[in-house]
Amino acid sequence: MDRREFLKRLGSYGLGVAALPAAVRVFFEYEQAAFAADPSFKSKFSVEAKYYEKLPEKKTQCHLCPLHCKLSTGET
């Protein structure tokens, strides 16, 4: 393999790696939409968190790590 062929292959692999995050995001958005469509999914597989404290204004404080993050509704 000469230098030119090496650089061509390296470029094509780079484009594939660069497109990977977008492909993963599309896959997970599809999975989330599929689970959201099934109303029984949440009740079957959801468990209430143990290490948190409810705060005013629909916020939650996490006590799982030393950072004690304050999260709004929908944040992870």
C-alpha positions as CSV (number, residue, x, y, z in Angstrom):
1,M,0.0,0.0,0.0
2,D,1.5,3.3,-1.0
3,R,1.0,6.7,0.8
4,R,-1.8,7.8,-1.5
5,E,-3.9,4.6,-0.9
6,F,-3.2,4.9,2.9
7,L,-4.5,8.5,3.0
8,K,-7.6,7.5,1.0
9,R,-8.4,4.7,3.4
10,L,-7.7,6.9,6.4
11,G,-10.0,9.6,5.0
12,S,-12.8,7.1,4.4
13,Y,-12.5,5.6,7.9
14,G,-12.5,9.2,9.3
15,L,-15.8,9.9,7.5
16,G,-17.3,6.7,8.9
17,V,-16.2,7.5,12.4
18,A,-17.5,11.1,12.1
19,A,-20.9,9.9,11.0
20,L,-21.2,7.4,13.9
21,P,-22.5,9.8,16.5
22,A,-25.3,10.9,14.2
23,A,-26.2,7.3,13.5
24,V,-26.3,6.4,17.2
25,R,-28.4,9.4,18.0
26,V,-31.0,8.5,15.3
27,F,-31.1,4.9,16.6
28,F,-31.7,5.9,20.2
29,E,-34.3,8.5,19.2
30,Y,-36.1,5.7,17.3
31,E,-35.9,3.4,20.3
32,Q,-37.2,6.0,22.7
33,A,-40.1,6.8,20.4
34,A,-41.0,3.0,20.2
35,F,-41.0,2.7,24.0
36,A,-43.0,5.9,24.4
37,A,-45.7,4.5,22.1
38,D,-46.2,1.5,24.5
39,P,-47.9,2.9,27.7
40,S,-47.3,-0.3,29.7
41,F,-43.5,0.0,29.2
42,K,-43.0,2.6,31.8
43,S,-45.0,0.8,34.4
44,K,-43.3,-2.5,33.8
45,F,-39.7,-1.4,33.7
46,S,-39.5,1.9,35.7
47,V,-38.2,2.0,39.3
48,E,-38.3,5.1,41.4
49,A,-34.9,6.5,42.2
50,K,-33.6,6.2,45.8
51,Y,-31.1,9.0,46.3
52,Y,-32.9,12.2,45.6
53,E,-34.8,15.0,47.3
54,K,-37.7,16.9,45.8
55,L,-37.2,20.7,45.7
56,P,-39.6,23.5,45.0
57,E,-40.4,24.6,41.4
58,K,-40.5,20.9,40.1
59,K,-36.7,20.5,40.7
60,T,-34.9,17.5,42.1
61,Q,-31.6,17.3,43.9
62,C,-29.5,14.1,43.3
63,H,-27.6,12.6,46.3
64,L,-26.0,9.8,44.4
65,C,-22.6,11.5,44.0
66,P,-20.8,14.4,45.9
67,L,-21.8,16.9,43.2
68,H,-25.5,17.0,44.4
69,C,-26.8,18.1,41.0
70,K,-30.0,20.1,40.9
71,L,-32.2,18.9,37.9
72,S,-35.3,20.3,36.3
73,T,-38.0,18.0,35.0
74,G,-36.8,15.9,32.1
75,E,-33.1,16.4,32.7
76,T,-30.7,13.5,33.4
